[in-house]
């Protein structure tokens, strides 16, 4: 299966970022956060 990556560029809502992070852990997806 292909490796998945999710990139959040300057996420603004902490709860959404946390939910996405937990989903990434459960599915083995890599999460990248970018902050300026």
C-alpha distance matrix in Angstrom:
0.0 3.8 6.5 9.1 12.8 15.8 19.2 22.4 25.4 28.6 27.7 30.9 30.4 29.7 28.9 26.1 24.7 24.9 23.2 20.3 20.2 20.2 17.3 15.3 16.3 15.5 11.9 11.2 11.5 13.9 17.2 19.7 23.3 25.8 29.5 32.4
3.8 0.0 3.8 6.3 9.8 13.0 16.1 19.6 22.3 25.6 25.0 28.5 28.3 27.9 27.4 24.5 22.9 23.5 22.1 18.8 18.8 19.5 16.8 14.3 15.9 15.8 12.1 11.0 10.0 11.8 14.9 16.9 20.5 22.7 26.5 29.2
6.5 3.8 0.0 3.8 6.8 10.3 13.3 16.8 19.6 22.7 22.2 25.7 25.7 25.0 24.8 22.1 20.0 20.6 19.7 16.3 15.8 16.8 14.6 11.5 13.1 13.8 10.4 8.5 7.0 8.1 11.4 13.5 17.1 19.5 23.2 26.1
9.1 6.3 3.8 0.0 3.8 6.8 10.1 13.4 16.4 19.5 18.8 22.2 22.2 21.7 21.5 18.6 16.7 17.7 16.6 13.1 13.1 14.5 12.0 9.2 11.7 12.5 9.2 8.1 5.2 6.4 8.9 11.0 14.4 16.9 20.6 23.5
12.8 9.8 6.8 3.8 0.0 3.8 6.5 10.0 12.8 16.0 15.6 19.2 19.5 19.1 19.5 16.6 14.3 15.7 15.3 11.6 11.4 13.7 11.9 8.8 11.6 13.4 10.8 9.4 5.8 4.7 6.0 7.4 10.8 13.1 16.8 19.7
15.8 13.0 10.3 6.8 3.8 0.0 3.8 6.6 9.9 12.8 12.0 15.5 15.8 15.8 16.2 13.2 11.0 13.0 12.6 8.9 9.4 12.2 10.6 8.2 11.6 13.4 11.5 11.0 7.2 6.2 5.0 6.1 8.6 11.0 14.4 17.5
19.2 16.1 13.3 10.1 6.5 3.8 0.0 3.8 6.3 9.5 9.6 13.3 14.4 14.7 16.0 13.1 10.6 13.3 13.8 10.3 10.7 14.1 13.3 11.0 14.2 16.5 15.0 14.2 10.6 8.5 6.0 4.7 5.9 7.5 11.0 13.8
22.4 19.6 16.8 13.4 10.0 6.6 3.8 0.0 3.8 6.2 5.8 9.5 10.9 11.5 13.2 10.5 8.1 11.5 12.4 9.5 10.3 13.9 13.6 12.2 15.2 17.5 16.8 16.4 13.0 11.1 7.7 6.3 5.0 6.3 8.9 11.9
25.4 22.3 19.6 16.4 12.8 9.9 6.3 3.8 0.0 3.8 5.7 9.1 11.6 12.8 15.2 12.9 10.7 14.2 15.6 13.0 13.7 17.4 17.3 15.9 18.7 21.3 20.5 19.9 16.5 14.2 10.9 8.3 6.1 4.8 6.6 8.8
28.6 25.6 22.7 19.5 16.0 12.8 9.5 6.2 3.8 0.0 3.8 6.3 9.5 10.7 13.7 12.2 10.1 13.6 15.5 13.8 14.3 17.9 18.5 17.5 20.0 22.6 22.4 22.0 18.8 16.5 12.9 10.4 7.1 5.6 5.0 7.1
27.7 25.0 22.2 18.8 15.6 12.0 9.6 5.8 5.7 3.8 0.0 3.8 6.0 7.4 10.0 8.4 6.8 10.4 12.1 10.8 11.8 15.1 15.8 15.4 17.9 20.2 20.4 20.4 17.5 15.8 12.0 10.7 7.6 8.0 8.0 10.7
30.9 28.5 25.7 22.2 19.2 15.5 13.3 9.5 9.1 6.3 3.8 0.0 3.8 6.4 9.2 8.5 8.2 11.3 13.0 12.8 14.0 16.8 17.8 18.1 20.3 22.4 23.0 23.4 20.7 19.2 15.5 14.4 11.2 11.3 10.2 12.3
30.4 28.3 25.7 22.2 19.5 15.8 14.4 10.9 11.6 9.5 6.0 3.8 0.0 3.8 5.6 5.5 6.4 8.8 10.3 10.9 12.4 14.6 15.7 16.7 18.8 20.4 21.4 22.3 20.0 19.1 15.5 15.3 12.6 13.7 13.2 15.7
29.7 27.9 25.0 21.7 19.1 15.8 14.7 11.5 12.8 10.7 7.4 6.4 3.8 0.0 3.8 5.5 5.0 6.1 8.7 9.9 10.4 12.3 14.2 15.2 16.5 18.5 20.0 20.6 18.8 17.8 14.3 14.5 11.9 13.7 13.2 16.2
28.9 27.4 24.8 21.5 19.5 16.2 16.0 13.2 15.2 13.7 10.0 9.2 5.6 3.8 0.0 3.8 5.4 5.1 6.2 8.6 9.8 10.7 12.4 14.2 15.5 16.7 18.5 19.8 18.3 18.1 15.0 16.1 14.2 16.5 16.6 19.7
26.1 24.5 22.1 18.6 16.6 13.2 13.1 10.5 12.9 12.2 8.4 8.5 5.5 5.5 3.8 0.0 3.8 5.4 5.1 6.1 8.5 9.9 10.6 12.3 14.3 15.4 16.5 17.9 16.0 16.0 12.9 14.1 12.6 15.0 15.7 18.9
24.7 22.9 20.0 16.7 14.3 11.0 10.6 8.1 10.7 10.1 6.8 8.2 6.4 5.0 5.4 3.8 0.0 3.8 5.5 5.2 6.1 8.7 9.9 10.5 12.4 14.4 15.3 16.0 13.9 13.2 9.8 10.7 9.1 11.8 12.8 16.3
24.9 23.5 20.6 17.7 15.7 13.0 13.3 11.5 14.2 13.6 10.4 11.3 8.8 6.1 5.1 5.4 3.8 0.0 3.8 5.4 5.0 6.2 8.6 9.8 10.6 12.4 14.3 15.1 13.9 13.6 10.8 12.5 11.4 14.6 15.5 19.1
23.2 22.1 19.7 16.6 15.3 12.6 13.8 12.4 15.6 15.5 12.1 13.0 10.3 8.7 6.2 5.1 5.5 3.8 0.0 3.8 5.4 5.2 6.2 8.6 10.0 10.7 12.4 14.1 13.0 13.7 11.5 13.9 13.5 16.7 18.1 21.7
20.3 18.8 16.3 13.1 11.6 8.9 10.3 9.5 13.0 13.8 10.8 12.8 10.9 9.9 8.6 6.1 5.2 5.4 3.8 0.0 3.8 5.5 5.1 6.2 8.8 9.9 10.5 11.8 10.0 10.5 8.3 10.8 11.0 14.3 16.3 19.9
20.2 18.8 15.8 13.1 11.4 9.4 10.7 10.3 13.7 14.3 11.8 14.0 12.4 10.4 9.8 8.5 6.1 5.0 5.4 3.8 0.0 3.8 5.4 5.1 6.4 8.8 10.0 10.3 9.0 8.9 6.7 9.5 10.0 13.7 15.7 19.5
20.2 19.5 16.8 14.5 13.7 12.2 14.1 13.9 17.4 17.9 15.1 16.8 14.6 12.3 10.7 9.9 8.7 6.2 5.2 5.5 3.8 0.0 3.8 5.4 5.1 6.3 8.7 9.9 9.9 10.9 9.8 13.0 13.8 17.5 19.4 23.2
17.3 16.8 14.6 12.0 11.9 10.6 13.3 13.6 17.3 18.5 15.8 17.8 15.7 14.2 12.4 10.6 9.9 8.6 6.2 5.1 5.4 3.8 0.0 3.8 5.4 5.1 6.2 8.4 8.0 10.1 9.7 13.2 14.5 18.1 20.5 24.2
15.3 14.3 11.5 9.2 8.8 8.2 11.0 12.2 15.9 17.5 15.4 18.1 16.7 15.2 14.2 12.3 10.5 9.8 8.6 6.2 5.1 5.4 3.8 0.0 3.8 5.5 5.2 5.7 4.6 6.3 6.6 10.3 12.4 16.0 18.8 22.5
16.3 15.9 13.1 11.7 11.6 11.6 14.2 15.2 18.7 20.0 17.9 20.3 18.8 16.5 15.5 14.3 12.4 10.6 10.0 8.8 6.4 5.1 5.4 3.8 0.0 3.8 5.5 5.3 6.5 8.0 8.8 12.4 14.4 18.1 20.7 24.4
15.5 15.8 13.8 12.5 13.4 13.4 16.5 17.5 21.3 22.6 20.2 22.4 20.4 18.5 16.7 15.4 14.4 12.4 10.7 9.9 8.8 6.3 5.1 5.5 3.8 0.0 3.8 5.8 7.9 10.6 11.7 15.5 17.5 21.3 23.9 27.6
11.9 12.1 10.4 9.2 10.8 11.5 15.0 16.8 20.5 22.4 20.4 23.0 21.4 20.0 18.5 16.5 15.3 14.3 12.4 10.5 10.0 8.7 6.2 5.2 5.5 3.8 0.0 3.8 5.5 9.0 10.9 14.7 17.2 20.8 23.8 27.4
11.2 11.0 8.5 8.1 9.4 11.0 14.2 16.4 19.9 22.0 20.4 23.4 22.3 20.6 19.8 17.9 16.0 15.1 14.1 11.8 10.3 9.9 8.4 5.7 5.3 5.8 3.8 0.0 3.8 6.6 9.4 12.9 16.0 19.4 22.6 26.1
11.5 10.0 7.0 5.2 5.8 7.2 10.6 13.0 16.5 18.8 17.5 20.7 20.0 18.8 18.3 16.0 13.9 13.9 13.0 10.0 9.0 9.9 8.0 4.6 6.5 7.9 5.5 3.8 0.0 3.8 6.5 9.9 13.0 16.3 19.6 23.1
13.9 11.8 8.1 6.4 4.7 6.2 8.5 11.1 14.2 16.5 15.8 19.2 19.1 17.8 18.1 16.0 13.2 13.6 13.7 10.5 8.9 10.9 10.1 6.3 8.0 10.6 9.0 6.6 3.8 0.0 3.8 6.6 10.1 13.2 16.6 19.9
17.2 14.9 11.4 8.9 6.0 5.0 6.0 7.7 10.9 12.9 12.0 15.5 15.5 14.3 15.0 12.9 9.8 10.8 11.5 8.3 6.7 9.8 9.7 6.6 8.8 11.7 10.9 9.4 6.5 3.8 0.0 3.8 6.6 10.0 13.2 16.7
19.7 16.9 13.5 11.0 7.4 6.1 4.7 6.3 8.3 10.4 10.7 14.4 15.3 14.5 16.1 14.1 10.7 12.5 13.9 10.8 9.5 13.0 13.2 10.3 12.4 15.5 14.7 12.9 9.9 6.6 3.8 0.0 3.8 6.6 10.0 13.3
23.3 20.5 17.1 14.4 10.8 8.6 5.9 5.0 6.1 7.1 7.6 11.2 12.6 11.9 14.2 12.6 9.1 11.4 13.5 11.0 10.0 13.8 14.5 12.4 14.4 17.5 17.2 16.0 13.0 10.1 6.6 3.8 0.0 3.8 6.6 10.2
25.8 22.7 19.5 16.9 13.1 11.0 7.5 6.3 4.8 5.6 8.0 11.3 13.7 13.7 16.5 15.0 11.8 14.6 16.7 14.3 13.7 17.5 18.1 16.0 18.1 21.3 20.8 19.4 16.3 13.2 10.0 6.6 3.8 0.0 3.8 6.8
29.5 26.5 23.2 20.6 16.8 14.4 11.0 8.9 6.6 5.0 8.0 10.2 13.2 13.2 16.6 15.7 12.8 15.5 18.1 16.3 15.7 19.4 20.5 18.8 20.7 23.9 23.8 22.6 19.6 16.6 13.2 10.0 6.6 3.8 0.0 3.8
32.4 29.2 26.1 23.5 19.7 17.5 13.8 11.9 8.8 7.1 10.7 12.3 15.7 16.2 19.7 18.9 16.3 19.1 21.7 19.9 19.5 23.2 24.2 22.5 24.4 27.6 27.4 26.1 23.1 19.9 16.7 13.3 10.2 6.8 3.8 0.0
